[in-house]
Amino acid sequence: MGFFGTFVYSSDAGWSDSPSGDVWLRIDIHDSDVATVDYRPRASGLGRFYLGFDPCDYFGDPTAGGPVDRDAEATAFVEWATLAVGATITKEAVLPLLAEAGATEPTDDFVEETTRRLIRLLNLPLPQDLQDGADL
């Protein structure tokens, strides 16, 4: 069985179990294969994308998760990162991390690895359960 966990970062409270205030990032990891990333406020885009497998591929259901415009979400997330946490990142750094519908295998074996890379791009500390050496 893979890892399951939800991590929420709020600009005014750090990592916790639930959003605090209007500026937050939530990463929900499902079975070490899919991570749903939600962020607020959203600039353009839907404020949601996936890491690892796209849910429609993972669950074998074309309606699972809903469609994601990867390019638009990467652009919107870069805007969010600048405004919310003061991180200077590029769309070119974010886009390869996002799940792609129809892809056979994600780059990383475990979505926790991709999640760590995303958090490190933001220059945020890793949540305790995602730190290297954590018992996942």
C-alpha positions as CSV (number, residue, x, y, z in Angstrom):
1,M,0.0,0.0,0.0
2,G,1.2,3.5,-0.9
3,F,1.3,6.7,1.1
4,F,-1.8,8.8,1.8
5,G,-1.6,12.3,3.2
6,T,-2.8,15.9,3.0
7,F,-0.6,18.9,3.5
8,V,-1.8,22.5,3.6
9,Y,0.5,25.5,3.5
10,S,-1.0,28.9,4.5
11,S,1.1,32.0,4.3
12,D,0.2,33.0,7.8
13,A,0.4,29.5,9.5
14,G,2.9,27.4,7.6
15,W,2.1,23.6,7.2
16,S,-1.1,22.4,8.9
17,D,-4.1,20.2,8.3
18,S,-6.5,22.9,7.0
19,P,-6.3,26.2,5.2
20,S,-5.8,29.4,7.2
21,G,-6.7,32.7,5.6
22,D,-7.2,33.4,1.9
23,V,-3.7,32.3,0.6
24,W,-3.0,28.6,0.7
25,L,-1.7,25.5,-1.0
26,R,-3.1,22.0,-0.4
27,I,-1.5,18.9,-1.7
28,D,-3.5,15.6,-1.3
29,I,-1.5,12.5,-2.0
30,H,-3.4,9.3,-2.9
31,D,-1.6,5.9,-2.7
32,S,1.8,7.4,-3.7
33,D,0.6,7.7,-7.3
34,V,-1.6,10.8,-7.6
35,A,-1.3,14.2,-5.9
36,T,-4.1,16.8,-6.2
37,V,-2.7,20.3,-5.9
38,D,-5.1,23.1,-5.1
39,Y,-4.1,26.7,-4.5
40,R,-5.8,29.9,-3.6
41,P,-6.3,32.5,-4.6
42,R,-6.1,31.3,-8.1
43,A,-5.0,33.8,-10.8
44,S,-6.1,32.5,-14.1
45,G,-6.7,28.7,-14.5
46,L,-8.8,26.5,-12.2
47,G,-6.5,26.5,-9.2
48,R,-6.0,22.7,-9.5
49,F,-3.6,20.4,-11.1
50,Y,-2.2,16.9,-10.6
51,L,1.2,15.4,-10.0
52,G,2.1,11.8,-10.8
53,F,-0.6,10.0,-12.7
54,D,-3.6,12.0,-14.1
55,P,-6.7,10.7,-12.1
56,C,-8.5,9.7,-15.3
57,D,-5.6,7.3,-16.2
58,Y,-5.0,6.1,-12.6
59,F,-8.7,5.3,-12.0
60,G,-9.5,4.2,-15.5
61,D,-12.3,6.8,-15.6
62,P,-12.3,9.6,-18.1
63,T,-14.4,11.8,-15.7
64,A,-12.1,11.3,-12.7
65,G,-10.5,14.6,-11.7
66,G,-11.7,16.6,-14.7
67,P,-9.7,18.1,-17.5
68,V,-6.6,20.2,-16.7
69,D,-5.1,22.7,-19.1
70,R,-1.5,22.0,-18.1
71,D,-0.1,25.1,-19.7
72,A,-2.7,27.5,-18.2
73,E,-2.3,25.9,-14.7
74,A,1.5,26.1,-14.8
75,T,1.2,29.8,-15.8
76,A,-1.3,30.5,-13.1
77,F,0.7,28.6,-10.5
78,V,3.8,30.6,-11.3
79,E,1.7,33.8,-10.7
80,W,0.5,32.3,-7.4
81,A,4.0,31.4,-6.3
82,T,5.2,35.0,-6.9
83,L,2.2,36.6,-5.1
84,A,1.6,34.1,-2.3
85,V,5.1,33.0,-1.2
86,G,7.4,35.4,-3.1
87,A,9.0,32.5,-5.1
88,T,10.5,33.2,-8.4
89,I,9.9,30.2,-10.6
90,T,9.2,29.6,-14.2
91,K,6.5,27.8,-16.1
92,E,9.3,25.7,-17.7
93,A,10.3,24.5,-14.2
94,V,6.7,23.7,-13.2
95,L,5.2,22.2,-16.4
96,P,7.2,18.9,-16.4
97,L,6.0,18.2,-12.8
98,L,2.3,18.3,-13.8
99,A,0.5,15.0,-14.6
100,E,-0.4,14.6,-18.2
101,A,-3.6,12.7,-19.3
102,G,-2.7,9.7,-21.4
103,A,0.8,9.5,-20.2
104,T,1.8,5.9,-19.4
105,E,4.2,6.5,-16.5
106,P,5.1,9.6,-14.5
107,T,8.8,10.6,-14.3
108,D,9.1,9.8,-10.6
109,D,8.3,6.3,-9.2
110,F,6.5,7.9,-6.2
111,V,4.4,11.1,-6.3
112,E,6.0,12.1,-3.0
113,E,9.3,12.7,-4.9
114,T,7.5,15.0,-7.4
115,T,5.7,16.7,-4.5
116,R,9.1,17.4,-2.8
117,R,10.4,18.9,-6.0
118,L,7.4,21.2,-6.3
119,I,7.7,22.4,-2.7
120,R,11.4,23.0,-3.1
121,L,10.8,25.1,-6.2
122,L,8.7,27.3,-3.9
123,N,11.5,27.6,-1.4
124,L,9.1,26.3,1.3
125,P,10.2,23.9,4.1
126,L,9.0,20.3,3.6
127,P,6.2,19.1,5.8
128,Q,7.5,16.6,8.4
129,D,6.0,13.6,6.7
130,L,7.7,14.4,3.4
131,Q,11.1,15.1,4.7
132,D,13.9,12.9,3.4
133,G,14.1,9.8,5.5
134,A,10.5,10.1,6.8
135,D,8.7,6.8,7.2
136,L,6.2,7.0,4.3
